[in-house]
């Protein structure tokens, strides 16, 4: 089984990936390629909305797992 430190590091990487990808503006500050008539600059940013959600879900599962119930005594 993966250690807690490795899972926290992976979760941190998943949470920082969308931030880093969107803060690096010169990489996506262009018009081409177009996707259904929308310039790359716009659809690249919109693409990160669902990708960010997936990264957050994966980070949550890495940190807390799937087996949390309301009867869990460690839950606050």
PyMOL Python script that loads the backbone (N, CA, C, O; Angstrom):
from pymol import cmd

cmd.read_pdbstr("""\
ATOM      1  N   UNK A   1       0.844  -1.183   0.000  1.00  0.00           N
ATOM      2  CA  UNK A   1       0.000   0.000   0.000  1.00  0.00           C
ATOM      3  C   UNK A   1       0.888   1.245   0.000  1.00  0.00           C
ATOM      4  O   UNK A   1       1.982   1.236   0.564  1.00  0.00           O
ATOM      5  N   UNK A   2       0.420   2.285  -0.619  1.00  0.00           N
ATOM      6  CA  UNK A   2       1.178   3.531  -0.740  1.00  0.00           C
ATOM      7  C   UNK A   2       1.159   4.265   0.594  1.00  0.00           C
ATOM      8  O   UNK A   2       0.132   4.306   1.271  1.00  0.00           O
ATOM      9  N   UNK A   3       2.299   4.845   0.971  1.00  0.00           N
ATOM     10  CA  UNK A   3       2.397   5.579   2.227  1.00  0.00           C
ATOM     11  C   UNK A   3       1.619   6.876   2.204  1.00  0.00           C
ATOM     12  O   UNK A   3       1.285   7.400   1.141  1.00  0.00           O
ATOM     13  N   UNK A   4       1.337   7.385   3.385  1.00  0.00           N
ATOM     14  CA  UNK A   4       0.556   8.617   3.522  1.00  0.00           C
ATOM     15  C   UNK A   4       1.295   9.799   2.903  1.00  0.00           C
ATOM     16  O   UNK A   4       0.674  10.650   2.267  1.00  0.00           O
ATOM     17  N   UNK A   5       2.596   9.860   3.079  1.00  0.00           N
ATOM     18  CA  UNK A   5       3.377  10.968   2.524  1.00  0.00           C
ATOM     19  C   UNK A   5       3.350  11.000   1.013  1.00  0.00           C
ATOM     20  O   UNK A   5       3.269  12.070   0.410  1.00  0.00           O
ATOM     21  N   UNK A   6       3.416   9.835   0.401  1.00  0.00           N
ATOM     22  CA  UNK A   6       3.376   9.756  -1.059  1.00  0.00           C
ATOM     23  C   UNK A   6       1.994  10.160  -1.568  1.00  0.00           C
ATOM     24  O   UNK A   6       1.879  10.851  -2.580  1.00  0.00           O
ATOM     25  N   UNK A   7       0.946   9.728  -0.866  1.00  0.00           N
ATOM     26  CA  UNK A   7      -0.405  10.104  -1.278  1.00  0.00           C
ATOM     27  C   UNK A   7      -0.632  11.603  -1.138  1.00  0.00           C
ATOM     28  O   UNK A   7      -1.277  12.214  -1.990  1.00  0.00           O
ATOM     29  N   UNK A   8      -0.109  12.202  -0.069  1.00  0.00           N
ATOM     30  CA  UNK A   8      -0.241  13.658   0.094  1.00  0.00           C
ATOM     31  C   UNK A   8       0.518  14.404  -0.982  1.00  0.00           C
ATOM     32  O   UNK A   8       0.036  15.417  -1.489  1.00  0.00           O
ATOM     33  N   UNK A   9       1.691  13.924  -1.335  1.00  0.00           N
ATOM     34  CA  UNK A   9       2.480  14.550  -2.390  1.00  0.00           C
ATOM     35  C   UNK A   9       1.755  14.449  -3.729  1.00  0.00           C
ATOM     36  O   UNK A   9       1.717  15.415  -4.491  1.00  0.00           O
ATOM     37  N   UNK A  10       1.186  13.289  -4.014  1.00  0.00           N
ATOM     38  CA  UNK A  10       0.434  13.108  -5.260  1.00  0.00           C
ATOM     39  C   UNK A  10      -0.811  13.997  -5.278  1.00  0.00           C
ATOM     40  O   UNK A  10      -1.139  14.585  -6.308  1.00  0.00           O
ATOM     41  N   UNK A  11      -1.498  14.097  -4.147  1.00  0.00           N
ATOM     42  CA  UNK A  11      -2.680  14.955  -4.067  1.00  0.00           C
ATOM     43  C   UNK A  11      -2.290  16.423  -4.264  1.00  0.00           C
ATOM     44  O   UNK A  11      -3.004  17.171  -4.932  1.00  0.00           O
ATOM     45  N   UNK A  12      -1.183  16.825  -3.695  1.00  0.00           N
ATOM     46  CA  UNK A  12      -0.703  18.194  -3.902  1.00  0.00           C
ATOM     47  C   UNK A  12      -0.360  18.466  -5.351  1.00  0.00           C
ATOM     48  O   UNK A  12      -0.631  19.551  -5.864  1.00  0.00           O
ATOM     49  N   UNK A  13       0.233  17.487  -6.011  1.00  0.00           N
ATOM     50  CA  UNK A  13       0.528  17.630  -7.433  1.00  0.00           C
ATOM     51  C   UNK A  13      -0.735  17.745  -8.266  1.00  0.00           C
ATOM     52  O   UNK A  13      -0.802  18.538  -9.205  1.00  0.00           O
ATOM     53  N   UNK A  14      -1.738  16.946  -7.916  1.00  0.00           N
ATOM     54  CA  UNK A  14      -3.010  17.016  -8.639  1.00  0.00           C
ATOM     55  C   UNK A  14      -3.705  18.364  -8.433  1.00  0.00           C
ATOM     56  O   UNK A  14      -4.324  18.894  -9.356  1.00  0.00           O
ATOM     57  N   UNK A  15      -3.604  18.904  -7.245  1.00  0.00           N
ATOM     58  CA  UNK A  15      -4.250  20.187  -6.975  1.00  0.00           C
ATOM     59  C   UNK A  15      -3.488  21.368  -7.561  1.00  0.00           C
ATOM     60  O   UNK A  15      -4.089  22.398  -7.870  1.00  0.00           O
ATOM     61  N   UNK A  16      -2.185  21.235  -7.717  1.00  0.00           N
ATOM     62  CA  UNK A  16      -1.407  22.349  -8.271  1.00  0.00           C
ATOM     63  C   UNK A  16      -1.310  22.312  -9.797  1.00  0.00           C
ATOM     64  O   UNK A  16      -0.939  23.315 -10.405  1.00  0.00           O
ATOM     65  N   UNK A  17      -1.629  21.192 -10.423  1.00  0.00           N
ATOM     66  CA  UNK A  17      -1.543  21.082 -11.883  1.00  0.00           C
ATOM     67  C   UNK A  17      -2.449  22.088 -12.602  1.00  0.00           C
ATOM     68  O   UNK A  17      -1.975  22.767 -13.514  1.00  0.00           O
ATOM     69  N   UNK A  18      -3.730  22.216 -12.234  1.00  0.00           N
ATOM     70  CA  UNK A  18      -4.557  23.208 -12.932  1.00  0.00           C
ATOM     71  C   UNK A  18      -4.075  24.644 -12.728  1.00  0.00           C
ATOM     72  O   UNK A  18      -4.137  25.463 -13.645  1.00  0.00           O
ATOM     73  N   UNK A  19      -3.603  24.938 -11.538  1.00  0.00           N
ATOM     74  CA  UNK A  19      -3.110  26.292 -11.257  1.00  0.00           C
ATOM     75  C   UNK A  19      -1.894  26.599 -12.125  1.00  0.00           C
ATOM     76  O   UNK A  19      -1.813  27.659 -12.745  1.00  0.00           O
ATOM     77  N   UNK A  20      -0.959  25.670 -12.162  1.00  0.00           N
ATOM     78  CA  UNK A  20       0.248  25.876 -12.965  1.00  0.00           C
ATOM     79  C   UNK A  20      -0.077  25.957 -14.450  1.00  0.00           C
ATOM     80  O   UNK A  20       0.503  26.769 -15.171  1.00  0.00           O
ATOM     81  N   UNK A  21      -1.000  25.120 -14.911  1.00  0.00           N
ATOM     82  CA  UNK A  21      -1.344  25.109 -16.331  1.00  0.00           C
ATOM     83  C   UNK A  21      -2.016  26.401 -16.763  1.00  0.00           C
ATOM     84  O   UNK A  21      -1.841  26.838 -17.901  1.00  0.00           O
ATOM     85  N   UNK A  22      -2.782  27.018 -15.871  1.00  0.00           N
ATOM     86  CA  UNK A  22      -3.473  28.250 -16.242  1.00  0.00           C
ATOM     87  C   UNK A  22      -2.665  29.507 -15.946  1.00  0.00           C
ATOM     88  O   UNK A  22      -2.939  30.560 -16.522  1.00  0.00           O
ATOM     89  N   UNK A  23      -1.681  29.421 -15.067  1.00  0.00           N
ATOM     90  CA  UNK A  23      -0.832  30.589 -14.817  1.00  0.00           C
ATOM     91  C   UNK A  23       0.263  30.754 -15.860  1.00  0.00           C
ATOM     92  O   UNK A  23       0.850  31.830 -15.973  1.00  0.00           O
ATOM     93  N   UNK A  24       0.541  29.719 -16.612  1.00  0.00           N
ATOM     94  CA  UNK A  24       1.574  29.771 -17.654  1.00  0.00           C
ATOM     95  C   UNK A  24       0.941  30.287 -18.942  1.00  0.00           C
ATOM     96  O   UNK A  24       0.826  29.548 -19.920  1.00  0.00           O
ATOM     97  N   UNK A  25       0.534  31.551 -18.943  1.00  0.00           N
ATOM     98  CA  UNK A  25      -0.240  32.160 -20.026  1.00  0.00           C
ATOM     99  C   UNK A  25       0.479  32.157 -21.372  1.00  0.00           C
ATOM    100  O   UNK A  25      -0.175  31.883 -22.378  1.00  0.00           O
ATOM    101  N   UNK A  26       1.779  32.440 -21.462  1.00  0.00           N
ATOM    102  CA  UNK A  26       2.404  32.466 -22.789  1.00  0.00           C
ATOM    103  C   UNK A  26       2.281  31.149 -23.563  1.00  0.00           C
ATOM    104  O   UNK A  26       2.384  31.143 -24.790  1.00  0.00           O
ATOM    105  N   UNK A  27       2.066  30.059 -22.872  1.00  0.00           N
ATOM    106  CA  UNK A  27       1.947  28.777 -23.567  1.00  0.00           C
ATOM    107  C   UNK A  27       0.640  28.688 -24.346  1.00  0.00           C
ATOM    108  O   UNK A  27       0.614  28.084 -25.418  1.00  0.00           O
ATOM    109  N   UNK A  28      -0.434  29.268 -23.843  1.00  0.00           N
ATOM    110  CA  UNK A  28      -1.726  29.140 -24.519  1.00  0.00           C
ATOM    111  C   UNK A  28      -2.279  30.465 -25.037  1.00  0.00           C
ATOM    112  O   UNK A  28      -3.442  30.525 -25.433  1.00  0.00           O
ATOM    113  N   UNK A  29      -1.482  31.514 -25.042  1.00  0.00           N
ATOM    114  CA  UNK A  29      -1.934  32.820 -25.535  1.00  0.00           C
ATOM    115  C   UNK A  29      -1.782  32.884 -27.056  1.00  0.00           C
ATOM    116  O   UNK A  29      -0.920  33.589 -27.580  1.00  0.00           O
ATOM    117  N   UNK A  30      -2.628  32.141 -27.742  1.00  0.00           N
ATOM    118  CA  UNK A  30      -2.619  32.110 -29.203  1.00  0.00           C
ATOM    119  C   UNK A  30      -4.020  31.778 -29.688  1.00  0.00           C
ATOM    120  O   UNK A  30      -4.883  31.369 -28.911  1.00  0.00           O
ATOM    121  N   UNK A  31      -4.230  31.959 -30.972  1.00  0.00           N
ATOM    122  CA  UNK A  31      -5.561  31.719 -31.532  1.00  0.00           C
ATOM    123  C   UNK A  31      -5.739  30.312 -32.066  1.00  0.00           C
ATOM    124  O   UNK A  31      -6.809  29.723 -31.908  1.00  0.00           O
ATOM    125  N   UNK A  32      -4.732  29.773 -32.682  1.00  0.00           N
ATOM    126  CA  UNK A  32      -4.858  28.466 -33.337  1.00  0.00           C
ATOM    127  C   UNK A  32      -4.348  27.368 -32.447  1.00  0.00           C
ATOM    128  O   UNK A  32      -3.403  27.613 -31.696  1.00  0.00           O
ATOM    129  N   UNK A  33      -4.891  26.199 -32.472  1.00  0.00           N
ATOM    130  CA  UNK A  33      -5.945  25.673 -33.342  1.00  0.00           C
ATOM    131  C   UNK A  33      -7.329  26.067 -32.836  1.00  0.00           C
ATOM    132  O   UNK A  33      -7.529  26.319 -31.648  1.00  0.00           O
ATOM    133  N   UNK A  34      -8.252  26.110 -33.747  1.00  0.00           N
ATOM    134  CA  UNK A  34      -9.644  26.407 -33.411  1.00  0.00           C
ATOM    135  C   UNK A  34     -10.384  25.114 -33.117  1.00  0.00           C
ATOM    136  O   UNK A  34     -10.079  24.068 -33.690  1.00  0.00           O
ATOM    137  N   UNK A  35     -11.350  25.192 -32.226  1.00  0.00           N
ATOM    138  CA  UNK A  35     -12.218  24.061 -31.923  1.00  0.00           C
ATOM    139  C   UNK A  35     -13.652  24.559 -32.061  1.00  0.00           C
ATOM    140  O   UNK A  35     -14.135  25.315 -31.218  1.00  0.00           O
ATOM    141  N   UNK A  36     -14.311  24.146 -33.092  1.00  0.00           N
ATOM    142  CA  UNK A  36     -15.673  24.571 -33.417  1.00  0.00           C
ATOM    143  C   UNK A  36     -15.743  26.103 -33.509  1.00  0.00           C
ATOM    144  O   UNK A  36     -16.700  26.717 -33.036  1.00  0.00           O
ATOM    145  N   UNK A  37     -14.739  26.697 -34.111  1.00  0.00           N
ATOM    146  CA  UNK A  37     -14.709  28.136 -34.300  1.00  0.00           C
ATOM    147  C   UNK A  37     -14.223  28.932 -33.099  1.00  0.00           C
ATOM    148  O   UNK A  37     -14.143  30.158 -33.170  1.00  0.00           O
ATOM    149  N   UNK A  38     -13.899  28.266 -32.003  1.00  0.00           N
ATOM    150  CA  UNK A  38     -13.446  28.949 -30.786  1.00  0.00           C
ATOM    151  C   UNK A  38     -11.912  28.905 -30.751  1.00  0.00           C
ATOM    152  O   UNK A  38     -11.323  27.834 -30.896  1.00  0.00           O
ATOM    153  N   UNK A  39     -11.264  30.059 -30.558  1.00  0.00           N
ATOM    154  CA  UNK A  39      -9.797  30.075 -30.497  1.00  0.00           C
ATOM    155  C   UNK A  39      -9.247  29.247 -29.333  1.00  0.00           C
ATOM    156  O   UNK A  39      -9.912  29.061 -28.313  1.00  0.00           O
ATOM    157  N   UNK A  40      -8.040  28.766 -29.508  1.00  0.00           N
ATOM    158  CA  UNK A  40      -7.359  27.932 -28.514  1.00  0.00           C
ATOM    159  C   UNK A  40      -7.321  28.599 -27.149  1.00  0.00           C
ATOM    160  O   UNK A  40      -7.497  27.932 -26.129  1.00  0.00           O
ATOM    161  N   UNK A  41      -7.092  29.916 -27.117  1.00  0.00           N
ATOM    162  CA  UNK A  41      -6.988  30.643 -25.858  1.00  0.00           C
ATOM    163  C   UNK A  41      -8.210  30.413 -24.966  1.00  0.00           C
ATOM    164  O   UNK A  41      -8.076  30.270 -23.751  1.00  0.00           O
ATOM    165  N   UNK A  42      -9.380  30.378 -25.560  1.00  0.00           N
ATOM    166  CA  UNK A  42     -10.610  30.215 -24.783  1.00  0.00           C
ATOM    167  C   UNK A  42     -10.911  28.760 -24.465  1.00  0.00           C
ATOM    168  O   UNK A  42     -11.213  28.435 -23.317  1.00  0.00           O
ATOM    169  N   UNK A  43     -10.837  27.876 -25.457  1.00  0.00           N
ATOM    170  CA  UNK A  43     -11.234  26.509 -25.166  1.00  0.00           C
ATOM    171  C   UNK A  43     -10.233  25.796 -24.276  1.00  0.00           C
ATOM    172  O   UNK A  43     -10.597  24.849 -23.579  1.00  0.00           O
ATOM    173  N   UNK A  44      -8.974  26.231 -24.286  1.00  0.00           N
ATOM    174  CA  UNK A  44      -7.993  25.654 -23.368  1.00  0.00           C
ATOM    175  C   UNK A  44      -8.373  25.955 -21.918  1.00  0.00           C
ATOM    176  O   UNK A  44      -8.276  25.084 -21.053  1.00  0.00           O
ATOM    177  N   UNK A  45      -8.804  27.183 -21.657  1.00  0.00           N
ATOM    178  CA  UNK A  45      -9.210  27.551 -20.299  1.00  0.00           C
ATOM    179  C   UNK A  45     -10.489  26.830 -19.877  1.00  0.00           C
ATOM    180  O   UNK A  45     -10.602  26.374 -18.739  1.00  0.00           O
ATOM    181  N   UNK A  46     -11.441  26.732 -20.788  1.00  0.00           N
ATOM    182  CA  UNK A  46     -12.676  26.010 -20.479  1.00  0.00           C
ATOM    183  C   UNK A  46     -12.434  24.524 -20.290  1.00  0.00           C
ATOM    184  O   UNK A  46     -13.138  23.879 -19.513  1.00  0.00           O
ATOM    185  N   UNK A  47     -11.464  23.977 -20.977  1.00  0.00           N
ATOM    186  CA  UNK A  47     -11.132  22.565 -20.827  1.00  0.00           C
ATOM    187  C   UNK A  47     -10.660  22.261 -19.409  1.00  0.00           C
ATOM    188  O   UNK A  47     -10.888  21.166 -18.895  1.00  0.00           O
ATOM    189  N   UNK A  48     -10.003  23.229 -18.781  1.00  0.00           N
ATOM    190  CA  UNK A  48      -9.486  23.005 -17.434  1.00  0.00           C
ATOM    191  C   UNK A  48     -10.564  23.019 -16.359  1.00  0.00           C
ATOM    192  O   UNK A  48     -10.290  22.621 -15.227  1.00  0.00           O
ATOM    193  N   UNK A  49     -11.767  23.457 -16.667  1.00  0.00           N
ATOM    194  CA  UNK A  49     -12.848  23.427 -15.667  1.00  0.00           C
ATOM    195  C   UNK A  49     -13.177  21.982 -15.291  1.00  0.00           C
ATOM    196  O   UNK A  49     -13.098  21.644 -14.111  1.00  0.00           O
ATOM    197  N   UNK A  50     -13.546  21.108 -16.246  1.00  0.00           N
ATOM    198  CA  UNK A  50     -13.804  19.712 -15.848  1.00  0.00           C
ATOM    199  C   UNK A  50     -12.533  18.971 -15.423  1.00  0.00           C
ATOM    200  O   UNK A  50     -12.581  18.090 -14.564  1.00  0.00           O
ATOM    201  N   UNK A  51     -11.398  19.332 -16.030  1.00  0.00           N
ATOM    202  CA  UNK A  51     -10.150  18.680 -15.617  1.00  0.00           C
ATOM    203  C   UNK A  51      -9.808  19.010 -14.165  1.00  0.00           C
ATOM    204  O   UNK A  51      -9.300  18.156 -13.437  1.00  0.00           O
ATOM    205  N   UNK A  52     -10.083  20.238 -13.744  1.00  0.00           N
ATOM    206  CA  UNK A  52      -9.844  20.623 -12.350  1.00  0.00           C
ATOM    207  C   UNK A  52     -10.735  19.836 -11.403  1.00  0.00           C
ATOM    208  O   UNK A  52     -10.301  19.428 -10.326  1.00  0.00           O
ATOM    209  N   UNK A  53     -11.973  19.627 -11.805  1.00  0.00           N
ATOM    210  CA  UNK A  53     -12.892  18.836 -10.980  1.00  0.00           C
ATOM    211  C   UNK A  53     -12.365  17.412 -10.848  1.00  0.00           C
ATOM    212  O   UNK A  53     -12.371  16.848  -9.754  1.00  0.00           O
ATOM    213  N   UNK A  54     -11.915  16.835 -11.941  1.00  0.00           N
ATOM    214  CA  UNK A  54     -11.359  15.477 -11.895  1.00  0.00           C
ATOM    215  C   UNK A  54     -10.108  15.411 -11.021  1.00  0.00           C
ATOM    216  O   UNK A  54      -9.910  14.435 -10.297  1.00  0.00           O
ATOM    217  N   UNK A  55      -9.267  16.438 -11.084  1.00  0.00           N
ATOM    218  CA  UNK A  55      -8.075  16.479 -10.234  1.00  0.00           C
ATOM    219  C   UNK A  55      -8.459  16.573  -8.758  1.00  0.00           C
ATOM    220  O   UNK A  55      -7.833  15.934  -7.913  1.00  0.00           O
ATOM    221  N   UNK A  56      -9.479  17.359  -8.446  1.00  0.00           N
ATOM    222  CA  UNK A  56      -9.915  17.483  -7.052  1.00  0.00           C
ATOM    223  C   UNK A  56     -10.525  16.182  -6.540  1.00  0.00           C
ATOM    224  O   UNK A  56     -10.293  15.798  -5.393  1.00  0.00           O
ATOM    225  N   UNK A  57     -11.292  15.512  -7.370  1.00  0.00           N
ATOM    226  CA  UNK A  57     -11.867  14.224  -6.968  1.00  0.00           C
ATOM    227  C   UNK A  57     -10.762  13.211  -6.716  1.00  0.00           C
ATOM    228  O   UNK A  57     -10.794  12.491  -5.718  1.00  0.00           O
ATOM    229  N   UNK A  58      -9.787  13.153  -7.613  1.00  0.00           N
ATOM    230  CA  UNK A  58      -8.682  12.212  -7.449  1.00  0.00           C
ATOM    231  C   UNK A  58      -7.871  12.525  -6.196  1.00  0.00           C
ATOM    232  O   UNK A  58      -7.457  11.610  -5.484  1.00  0.00           O
ATOM    233  N   UNK A  59      -7.639  13.811  -5.918  1.00  0.00           N
ATOM    234  CA  UNK A  59      -6.897  14.195  -4.717  1.00  0.00           C
ATOM    235  C   UNK A  59      -7.672  13.815  -3.463  1.00  0.00           C
ATOM    236  O   UNK A  59      -7.086  13.335  -2.492  1.00  0.00           O
ATOM    237  N   UNK A  60      -8.978  14.026  -3.475  1.00  0.00           N
ATOM    238  CA  UNK A  60      -9.805  13.652  -2.328  1.00  0.00           C
ATOM    239  C   UNK A  60      -9.742  12.147  -2.085  1.00  0.00           C
ATOM    240  O   UNK A  60      -9.587  11.699  -0.949  1.00  0.00           O
ATOM    241  N   UNK A  61      -9.864  11.375  -3.155  1.00  0.00           N
ATOM    242  CA  UNK A  61      -9.817   9.922  -3.010  1.00  0.00           C
ATOM    243  C   UNK A  61      -8.448   9.449  -2.535  1.00  0.00           C
ATOM    244  O   UNK A  61      -8.357   8.477  -1.784  1.00  0.00           O
ATOM    245  N   UNK A  62      -7.397  10.115  -2.958  1.00  0.00           N
ATOM    246  CA  UNK A  62      -6.061   9.757  -2.477  1.00  0.00           C
ATOM    247  C   UNK A  62      -5.919  10.022  -0.983  1.00  0.00           C
ATOM    248  O   UNK A  62      -5.292   9.242  -0.266  1.00  0.00           O
ATOM    249  N   UNK A  63      -6.498  11.114  -0.521  1.00  0.00           N
ATOM    250  CA  UNK A  63      -6.336  11.484   0.881  1.00  0.00           C
ATOM    251  C   UNK A  63      -7.298  10.756   1.811  1.00  0.00           C
ATOM    252  O   UNK A  63      -6.914  10.345   2.906  1.00  0.00           O
ATOM    253  N   UNK A  64      -8.544  10.594   1.381  1.00  0.00           N
ATOM    254  CA  UNK A  64      -9.555  10.055   2.287  1.00  0.00           C
ATOM    255  C   UNK A  64     -10.110   8.704   1.873  1.00  0.00           C
ATOM    256  O   UNK A  64     -10.742   8.032   2.688  1.00  0.00           O
ATOM    257  N   UNK A  65      -9.900   8.295   0.661  1.00  0.00           N
ATOM    258  CA  UNK A  65     -10.404   7.010   0.207  1.00  0.00           C
ATOM    259  C   UNK A  65     -11.889   7.032  -0.049  1.00  0.00           C
ATOM    260  O   UNK A  65     -12.542   8.068   0.068  1.00  0.00           O
ATOM    261  N   UNK A  66     -12.419   5.868  -0.403  1.00  0.00           N
ATOM    262  CA  UNK A  66     -13.825   5.768  -0.770  1.00  0.00           C
ATOM    263  C   UNK A  66     -14.710   5.367   0.392  1.00  0.00           C
ATOM    264  O   UNK A  66     -15.917   5.602   0.340  1.00  0.00           O
ATOM    265  N   UNK A  67     -14.171   4.782   1.420  1.00  0.00           N
ATOM    266  CA  UNK A  67     -14.970   4.133   2.444  1.00  0.00           C
ATOM    267  C   UNK A  67     -15.289   5.031   3.632  1.00  0.00           C
ATOM    268  O   UNK A  67     -15.184   4.587   4.775  1.00  0.00           O
ATOM    269  N   UNK A  68     -15.670   6.260   3.396  1.00  0.00           N
ATOM    270  CA  UNK A  68     -16.078   7.157   4.483  1.00  0.00           C
ATOM    271  C   UNK A  68     -17.590   7.135   4.561  1.00  0.00           C
ATOM    272  O   UNK A  68     -18.279   7.368   3.568  1.00  0.00           O
ATOM    273  N   UNK A  69     -18.098   6.855   5.740  1.00  0.00           N
ATOM    274  CA  UNK A  69     -19.544   6.863   5.954  1.00  0.00           C
ATOM    275  C   UNK A  69     -19.871   7.851   7.055  1.00  0.00           C
ATOM    276  O   UNK A  69     -18.980   8.361   7.736  1.00  0.00           O
ATOM    277  N   UNK A  70     -21.151   8.114   7.222  1.00  0.00           N
ATOM    278  CA  UNK A  70     -21.555   9.040   8.280  1.00  0.00           C
ATOM    279  C   UNK A  70     -21.358   8.431   9.672  1.00  0.00           C
ATOM    280  O   UNK A  70     -21.325   9.158  10.665  1.00  0.00           O
ATOM    281  N   UNK A  71     -21.227   7.107   9.748  1.00  0.00           N
ATOM    282  CA  UNK A  71     -21.006   6.434  11.033  1.00  0.00           C
ATOM    283  C   UNK A  71     -19.525   6.379  11.404  1.00  0.00           C
ATOM    284  O   UNK A  71     -19.158   5.813  12.434  1.00  0.00           O
ATOM    285  N   UNK A  72     -18.678   6.968  10.562  1.00  0.00           N
ATOM    286  CA  UNK A  72     -17.243   6.951  10.800  1.00  0.00           C
ATOM    287  C   UNK A  72     -16.926   7.834  12.019  1.00  0.00           C
ATOM    288  O   UNK A  72     -17.225   9.028  11.987  1.00  0.00           O
ATOM    289  N   UNK A  73     -16.334   7.292  13.083  1.00  0.00           N
ATOM    290  CA  UNK A  73     -16.070   8.095  14.284  1.00  0.00           C
ATOM    291  C   UNK A  73     -15.003   9.166  14.088  1.00  0.00           C
ATOM    292  O   UNK A  73     -14.938  10.108  14.877  1.00  0.00           O
ATOM    293  N   UNK A  74     -14.160   9.049  13.052  1.00  0.00           N
ATOM    294  CA  UNK A  74     -13.122  10.055  12.836  1.00  0.00           C
ATOM    295  C   UNK A  74     -13.639  11.225  12.018  1.00  0.00           C
ATOM    296  O   UNK A  74     -12.930  12.216  11.841  1.00  0.00           O
ATOM    297  N   UNK A  75     -14.847  11.127  11.523  1.00  0.00           N
ATOM    298  CA  UNK A  75     -15.404  12.202  10.719  1.00  0.00           C
ATOM    299  C   UNK A  75     -15.910  13.322  11.617  1.00  0.00           C
ATOM    300  O   UNK A  75     -16.524  13.066  12.653  1.00  0.00           O
ATOM    301  N   UNK A  76     -15.656  14.540  11.225  1.00  0.00           N
ATOM    302  CA  UNK A  76     -16.084  15.695  12.024  1.00  0.00           C
ATOM    303  C   UNK A  76     -17.357  16.249  11.491  1.00  0.00           C
ATOM    304  O   UNK A  76     -17.879  17.225  12.030  1.00  0.00           O
TER     305      UNK A  76
END
""", "prot")
cmd.dss("prot")
cmd.show_as("cartoon", "prot")
cmd.util.cbc("prot")
cmd.orient("prot")
